[in-house]
Amino acid sequence: MNHAEIIGSIAAILTTTAFVPQALKVWRTRHTVDISLGMYAMFTSGVALWLAYGILLSAWPIIIANGITLLLAGTVLAMKLKFG
């Protein structure tokens, strides 16, 4: 693994797992008032497009990282829509 792949892997792990604490907090508290619906809707859409881009390129690091991020951000977005 070269330096670029190591940096990219670390970046993917950090940006993907960054959503875990938010998703868990919302799941436990059901409190979403302070979460921006617009931001999460745009972000989730952007991640879906990154996933599509990765699929088109057959780039597994992009596919895996954005697939997981889409699941986590989509979960927070769905809870925002459900719990308000």
N, CA, C and O of each residue as an XYZ file, in Angstrom:
336
protein
N       0.853     -1.177      0.000
C       0.000      0.000      0.000
C       0.897      1.237      0.000
O       1.784      1.360      0.844
N       0.668      2.154     -0.944
C       1.495      3.360     -1.012
C       0.947      4.455     -0.096
O      -0.113      4.304      0.511
N       1.689      5.559     -0.011
C       1.301      6.648      0.903
C      -0.068      7.221      0.554
O      -0.857      7.516      1.452
N      -0.359      7.382     -0.714
C      -1.655      7.933     -1.120
C      -2.796      7.017     -0.685
O      -3.833      7.500     -0.232
N      -2.621      5.713     -0.816
C      -3.657      4.762     -0.403
C      -3.843      4.754      1.101
O      -4.963      4.625      1.594
N      -2.743      4.893      1.831
C      -2.831      4.950      3.298
C      -3.588      6.201      3.723
O      -4.491      6.124      4.556
N      -3.232      7.349      3.163
C      -3.916      8.602      3.498
C      -5.391      8.519      3.118
O      -6.256      8.919      3.896
N      -5.679      8.005      1.936
C      -7.061      7.863      1.505
C      -7.844      6.925      2.390
O      -9.009      7.188      2.686
N      -7.233      5.835      2.821
C      -7.906      4.877      3.702
C      -8.216      5.493      5.064
O      -9.313      5.323      5.597
N      -7.244      6.206      5.619
C      -7.465      6.872      6.913
C      -8.563      7.924      6.782
O      -9.425      8.029      7.655
N      -8.540      8.698      5.705
C      -9.571      9.708      5.480
C     -10.943      9.055      5.362
O     -11.912      9.548      5.939
N     -11.037      7.968      4.633
C     -12.315      7.270      4.459
C     -12.839      6.740      5.788
O     -14.030      6.848      6.079
N     -11.953      6.171      6.589
C     -12.365      5.644      7.900
C     -12.861      6.768      8.796
O     -13.906      6.632      9.433
N     -12.131      7.873      8.856
C     -12.521      8.987      9.733
C     -13.827      9.637      9.290
O     -14.708      9.873     10.116
N     -13.962      9.928      8.004
C     -15.171     10.613      7.552
C     -16.388      9.701      7.601
O     -17.509     10.174      7.789
N     -16.183      8.414      7.435
C     -17.303      7.476      7.509
C     -17.746      7.268      8.948
O     -18.938      7.347      9.248
N     -16.804      7.005      9.835
C     -17.167      6.737     11.226
C     -17.594      7.995     11.977
O     -18.151      7.895     13.070
N     -17.349      9.162     11.419
C     -17.769     10.407     12.068
C     -19.286     10.461     12.267
O     -19.763     11.171     13.153
N     -20.039      9.729     11.464
C     -21.493      9.759     11.577
C     -22.037      8.799     12.628
O     -23.207      8.899     12.998
N     -21.230      7.884     13.111
C     -21.690      6.908     14.093
C     -22.171      7.583     15.380
O     -23.268      7.266     15.840
N     -21.404      8.500     15.987
C     -21.889      9.123     17.227
C     -23.217      9.868     17.039
O     -24.091      9.799     17.903
N     -23.371     10.573     15.924
C     -24.620     11.309     15.679
C     -25.784     10.345     15.507
O     -26.850     10.553     16.085
N     -25.596      9.310     14.731
C     -26.662      8.332     14.509
C     -27.061      7.657     15.820
O     -28.250      7.477     16.084
N     -26.086      7.283     16.640
C     -26.391      6.646     17.924
C     -27.111      7.601     18.871
O     -28.057      7.211     19.555
N     -26.658      8.858     18.908
C     -27.294      9.843     19.796
C     -28.748     10.069     19.400
O     -29.631     10.088     20.258
N     -28.997     10.237     18.114
C     -30.372     10.463     17.664
C     -31.215      9.221     17.925
O     -32.375      9.331     18.324
N     -30.646      8.052     17.704
C     -31.376      6.798     17.942
C     -31.784      6.678     19.414
O     -32.902      6.269     19.726
N     -30.869      7.039     20.307
C     -31.156      6.927     21.742
C     -32.116      8.002     22.235
O     -33.031      7.704     23.002
N     -31.923      9.247     21.806
C     -32.693     10.358     22.367
C     -33.950     10.699     21.580
O     -34.884     11.286     22.126
N     -33.980     10.335     20.299
C     -35.077     10.699     19.389
C     -35.199     12.217     19.243
O     -36.245     12.725     18.839
N     -34.125     12.936     19.572
C     -34.103     14.400     19.525
C     -33.376     14.851     18.259
O     -32.180     14.604     18.106
N     -34.093     15.506     17.362
C     -33.499     15.934     16.092
C     -33.730     17.416     15.802
O     -33.440     17.882     14.700
N     -34.242     18.149     16.765
C     -34.590     19.550     16.544
C     -33.385     20.370     16.068
O     -33.526     21.239     15.208
N     -32.218     20.096     16.621
C     -31.032     20.891     16.293
C     -30.295     20.419     15.033
O     -29.267     20.989     14.668
N     -30.806     19.402     14.382
C     -30.187     18.893     13.161
C     -30.823     19.583     11.965
O     -32.048     19.655     11.867
N     -30.007     20.085     11.068
C     -30.494     20.783      9.887
C     -30.977     19.784      8.841
O     -30.201     18.975      8.333
N     -32.268     19.850      8.528
C     -32.831     18.974      7.504
C     -32.200     19.259      6.147
O     -31.873     18.331      5.408
N     -32.029     20.522      5.818
C     -31.434     20.894      4.540
C     -30.023     20.357      4.381
O     -29.668     19.818      3.333
N     -29.226     20.504      5.421
C     -27.842     20.030      5.367
C     -27.802     18.522      5.181
O     -27.066     18.027      4.327
N     -28.573     17.789      5.957
C     -28.542     16.331      5.860
C     -29.116     15.854      4.534
O     -28.633     14.867      3.981
N     -30.120     16.519      4.018
C     -30.682     16.135      2.716
C     -29.653     16.347      1.611
O     -29.471     15.480      0.756
N     -28.980     17.497      1.625
C     -27.960     17.764      0.604
C     -26.763     16.836      0.763
O     -26.243     16.316     -0.223
N     -26.329     16.629      1.995
C     -25.177     15.772      2.233
C     -25.466     14.337      1.803
O     -24.643     13.709      1.137
N     -26.618     13.825      2.176
C     -26.980     12.450      1.818
C     -27.077     12.297      0.302
O     -26.662     11.277     -0.247
N     -27.619     13.297     -0.368
C     -27.679     13.274     -1.834
C     -26.275     13.279     -2.435
O     -25.998     12.545     -3.384
N     -25.403     14.097     -1.888
C     -24.025     14.153     -2.361
C     -23.298     12.834     -2.163
O     -22.556     12.397     -3.043
N     -23.501     12.198     -1.021
C     -22.872     10.900     -0.764
C     -23.411      9.844     -1.728
O     -22.659      8.990     -2.198
N     -24.710      9.900     -2.021
C     -25.279      8.965     -2.993
C     -24.630      9.142     -4.366
O     -24.379      8.165     -5.070
N     -24.364     10.384     -4.737
C     -23.692     10.643     -6.011
C     -22.231     10.178     -5.988
O     -21.738      9.664     -6.992
N     -21.536     10.347     -4.865
C     -20.178      9.826     -4.731
C     -20.184      8.303     -4.858
O     -19.294      7.719     -5.475
N     -21.192      7.670     -4.270
C     -21.309      6.219     -4.386
C     -21.510      5.820     -5.845
O     -20.867      4.888     -6.328
N     -22.396      6.518     -6.545
C     -22.621      6.234     -7.966
C     -21.329      6.431     -8.761
O     -21.014      5.631     -9.642
N     -20.591      7.480     -8.456
C     -19.308      7.755     -9.107
C     -18.334      6.601     -8.874
O     -17.675      6.138     -9.805
N     -18.250      6.146     -7.637
C     -17.372      5.021     -7.322
C     -17.768      3.760     -8.058
O     -16.910      3.003     -8.511
N     -19.077      3.530     -8.180
C     -19.559      2.365     -8.917
C     -19.183      2.474    -10.390
O     -18.733      1.500    -10.994
N     -19.368      3.657    -10.968
C     -19.016      3.857    -12.375
C     -17.526      3.626    -12.634
O     -17.141      3.145    -13.700
N     -16.692      3.975    -11.649
C     -15.247      3.788    -11.783
C     -14.771      2.416    -11.309
O     -13.608      2.056    -11.491
N     -15.684      1.654    -10.699
C     -15.316      0.380    -10.059
C     -14.221      0.592     -9.017
O     -13.311     -0.225     -8.878
N     -14.324      1.693     -8.294
C     -13.337      2.057     -7.276
C     -13.843      1.601     -5.906
O     -14.634      2.293     -5.264
N     -13.382      0.442     -5.471
C     -13.897     -0.137     -4.233
C     -13.722      0.733     -2.988
O     -14.636      0.769     -2.165
N     -12.617      1.426     -2.805
C     -12.529      2.289     -1.617
C     -13.630      3.360     -1.599
O     -14.196      3.643     -0.544
N     -13.931      3.947     -2.748
C     -14.992      4.953     -2.836
C     -16.347      4.305     -2.599
O     -17.195      4.875     -1.912
N     -16.557      3.132     -3.155
C     -17.833      2.423     -3.005
C     -18.072      2.055     -1.549
O     -19.147      2.318     -1.009
N     -17.085      1.451     -0.914
C     -17.256      1.003      0.472
C     -17.458      2.184      1.418
O     -18.399      2.193      2.213
N     -16.574      3.180      1.331
C     -16.670      4.328      2.237
C     -17.991      5.064      2.061
O     -18.644      5.398      3.049
N     -18.391      5.320      0.834
C     -19.621      6.071      0.612
C     -20.871      5.223      0.815
O     -21.927      5.759      1.153
N     -20.774      3.923      0.617
C     -21.902      3.049      0.929
C     -22.218      3.065      2.413
O     -23.379      3.169      2.807
N     -21.180      2.961      3.236
C     -21.370      3.010      4.691
C     -21.825      4.396      5.132
O     -22.733      4.520      5.953
N     -21.197      5.440      4.590
C     -21.583      6.809      4.936
C     -23.026      7.075      4.534
O     -23.765      7.717      5.281
N     -23.440      6.590      3.365
C     -24.826      6.772      2.929
C     -25.787      6.092      3.892
O     -26.839      6.645      4.212
N     -25.441      4.914      4.352
C     -26.285      4.214      5.323
C     -26.413      5.015      6.616
O     -27.515      5.178      7.140
N     -25.297      5.512      7.128
C     -25.324      6.260      8.394
C     -26.015      7.617      8.246
O     -26.881      7.964      9.049
N     -25.638      8.379      7.230
C     -26.252      9.699      7.029
C     -27.725      9.536      6.667
O     -28.564     10.324      7.104
N     -28.041      8.525      5.875
C     -29.441      8.261      5.531
C     -30.266      7.889      6.748
O     -31.441      8.242      6.838
N     -29.654      7.177      7.687
C     -30.343      6.824      8.933
C     -30.669      8.078      9.737
O     -31.784      8.233     10.234
N     -29.683      8.976      9.863
C     -29.926     10.231     10.586
C     -30.997     11.053      9.866
O     -31.883     11.612     10.513
N     -30.926     11.132      8.550
C     -31.926     11.868      7.778
C     -33.315     11.267      7.972
O     -34.286     12.000      8.160
N     -33.414      9.951      7.927
C     -34.719      9.296      8.131
C     -35.263      9.577      9.527
O     -36.460      9.810      9.690
N     -34.390      9.556     10.541
C     -34.845      9.847     11.904
C     -35.237     11.312     12.033
O     -36.175     11.632     12.762
N     -34.542     12.205     11.343
C     -34.918     13.628     11.349
C     -36.314     13.773     10.771
O     -37.135     14.507     11.322
N     -36.597     13.094      9.681
C     -37.930     13.168      9.063
C     -38.991     12.545      9.969
O     -40.111     13.050     10.047
N     -38.650     11.457     10.649
C     -39.623     10.769     11.509
C     -39.867     11.508     12.821
O     -41.013     11.671     13.240
N     -38.794     11.954     13.469
C     -38.926     12.548     14.794
C     -39.028     14.072     14.776
O     -39.310     14.686     15.805
N     -38.802     14.685     13.615
C     -38.945     16.128     13.476
C     -37.814     16.897     14.003
O     -37.821     18.126     13.942
